[in-house]
Amino acid sequence: MLSCRALLAPPLSCSLLPPLSCTTRFCGRLLPCFVSYTGVSQCRPGRPLQVRASRVESRSVPLASRAPDFELPEPLTGKTWKLDDFEGHRALLIMFICNHCPFVVHLKMELVKLANTYLPKGVGIIAISANSVKTHPQDGPDIMAREAEELGYPFPYLYDETQETARAYGAACTPDFFLYKKDGRRPFELVYHGQFDESRPGNNRPITGSDLRNALDCVLSGIPVSTVQRPSIGCSIKWHPQ
């Protein structure tokens, strides 16, 4: 039987990632900051807040596992979406993203392009934000709705306030991609859980979506997806403080 071969690349060293400009909320104010990928946060009078975010890989999730049920609101429309809403689709792509993460910002417009390519082919696509608004209010539902409208997301952008859906799926980072196939009346089964492609902020590699597109093409063609899958890399999901 034929097997699709994922496009793989060696791991990217943190030393190749330069600081990225962004903003962060501190003491109720949005301040400029520079994001690097190791170390701890620093704040000094008269200087921008230094936010040092750790790179996190997506966790291992067993292939062929079933998609957990969910029931989540879409801040833009107020509609509640369930897994059953995608029953008639040939495949389902679930993307855990957020508003502020540099790794997600790097891909946002390419996610729109990918969705516009595969939605007409019968793929269901949703994005979910599970970040805690207690620590990251910039990822809250009001800003999610504004972003979905401004960027023209062709897929629902759902809010996981309790973070129960993210935990059920085993999501660990943003972005984190889960691709499920649907065979007739059988439940959705996981066939791909890996990176979008080898591009990262600052590594000057083109954003192609090659790894994820290859998996999608395999599913739509009825060809097995390679089980050799490189994990996604991004910022950690911001879990609620204990």
SVG drawing of the C-alpha trace seen along z (x, -y; Angstrom):
<svg xmlns="http://www.w3.org/2000/svg" viewBox="-25 -55 47 57">
<polyline fill="none" stroke="black" stroke-width="0.4" points="0.0,0.0 1.2,-3.5 2.3,-5.7 2.6,-9.5 6.0,-10.7 6.0,-13.8 8.5,-16.5 10.8,-16.6 13.6,-18.9 16.1,-18.8 15.1,-20.5 15.6,-24.3 18.1,-25.6 16.9,-28.4 20.0,-30.3 18.7,-30.9 15.7,-32.8 16.2,-36.5 14.1,-38.7 10.6,-39.5 8.8,-42.8 5.4,-42.5 3.5,-43.9 2.6,-42.4 0.3,-43.4 2.0,-44.4 0.4,-46.2 -2.7,-46.8 -0.9,-48.4 0.3,-47.2 4.0,-47.6 6.5,-47.0 8.6,-43.9 11.1,-41.7 10.4,-38.0 13.2,-35.5 13.0,-31.8 14.9,-31.0 15.3,-32.5 13.0,-34.4 11.1,-37.6 12.8,-40.8 11.4,-44.3 13.7,-47.3 12.7,-50.9 13.0,-52.9 13.5,-49.8 11.0,-47.7 9.7,-44.6 11.7,-41.6 9.5,-38.6 11.3,-35.3 9.1,-32.6 10.1,-28.9 9.6,-26.9 7.4,-23.9 6.8,-20.9 3.4,-19.3 2.9,-16.2 2.7,-12.7 -0.9,-11.6 -1.7,-8.1 -2.5,-8.0 -5.9,-6.4 -7.3,-7.8 -10.8,-9.2 -11.6,-13.0 -13.0,-13.9 -16.4,-15.6 -16.5,-19.3 -19.1,-22.1 -17.6,-25.5 -18.8,-29.0 -17.6,-31.1 -17.1,-34.7 -17.6,-36.3 -21.1,-34.9 -22.2,-33.6 -22.9,-30.2 -22.0,-27.0 -20.2,-24.4 -20.0,-20.6 -18.0,-17.7 -21.2,-16.4 -21.5,-19.5 -18.7,-18.1 -20.1,-14.5 -20.6,-14.9 -17.0,-16.0 -14.3,-13.7 -11.7,-15.1 -11.5,-17.5 -8.6,-19.7 -8.5,-21.2 -5.9,-23.9 -5.1,-25.2 -4.0,-28.8 -4.2,-32.1 -4.1,-35.8 -0.6,-36.9 1.8,-33.9 4.7,-34.9 4.6,-31.4 0.9,-31.7 1.3,-35.3 3.9,-34.0 1.4,-31.6 -2.0,-33.4 -2.4,-34.4 -1.2,-31.0 -3.8,-29.3 -6.4,-31.4 -4.9,-30.3 -4.8,-26.7 -8.5,-26.8 -9.6,-28.4 -7.9,-25.6 -9.3,-22.6 -12.7,-23.7 -14.1,-23.4 -12.7,-19.8 -14.8,-18.7 -12.4,-19.2 -13.9,-20.7 -11.6,-23.2 -11.8,-24.9 -9.4,-26.9 -9.6,-26.9 -8.0,-29.3 -7.6,-27.9 -5.2,-30.4 -6.1,-31.7 -7.4,-35.3 -6.4,-35.6 -2.7,-35.8 -3.2,-36.8 -6.2,-39.0 -5.1,-39.8 -6.3,-36.2 -9.8,-36.9 -13.0,-36.3 -13.6,-39.9 -10.2,-40.2 -10.7,-36.8 -13.9,-38.0 -12.2,-41.1 -9.2,-39.2 -11.4,-36.6 -13.3,-39.4 -10.3,-41.5 -8.3,-38.5 -11.3,-37.0 -11.0,-33.6 -13.1,-31.2 -13.2,-28.7 -14.9,-29.0 -12.5,-30.4 -13.8,-28.9 -13.1,-29.8 -12.2,-27.1 -12.7,-29.0 -12.5,-26.0 -9.5,-24.5 -11.2,-21.1 -11.2,-20.6 -7.5,-21.4 -6.7,-18.9 -8.9,-16.3 -7.1,-16.6 -3.7,-16.7 -2.9,-20.2 0.4,-21.6 1.4,-24.6 0.3,-27.2 0.0,-26.3 -0.9,-22.6 -2.5,-20.7 -4.7,-17.7 -6.0,-16.1 -8.7,-13.5 -10.1,-11.3 -13.7,-10.1 -14.5,-6.7 -18.2,-6.4 -20.1,-6.1 -16.9,-5.5 -15.7,-8.1 -13.1,-10.6 -9.6,-9.1 -6.4,-10.9 -4.0,-10.6 -1.7,-13.6 -0.4,-15.5 2.6,-17.5 4.0,-20.7 2.7,-23.1 6.1,-23.1 9.7,-23.9 9.3,-27.7 9.7,-29.5 9.8,-33.1 13.2,-34.4 14.6,-31.4 14.0,-32.8 12.5,-29.6 9.4,-30.0 6.0,-29.2 4.6,-26.5 2.4,-24.4 4.1,-21.4 3.8,-18.9 0.2,-19.6 -0.8,-19.9 0.8,-16.6 -1.2,-14.9 -4.4,-16.6 -3.8,-15.5 -3.1,-11.9 -6.4,-11.8 -8.4,-13.2 -6.7,-10.7 -7.3,-7.7 -3.6,-7.1 -2.2,-6.4 -0.5,-9.3 3.1,-8.6 3.5,-7.9 6.8,-9.7 5.6,-13.2 7.7,-16.1 6.0,-17.8 4.7,-21.3 6.7,-24.0 5.3,-27.1 4.5,-28.9 3.0,-26.8 -0.7,-27.0 -1.3,-29.4 -3.1,-27.2 -5.1,-28.9 -3.1,-29.6 -3.6,-27.0"/>
</svg>
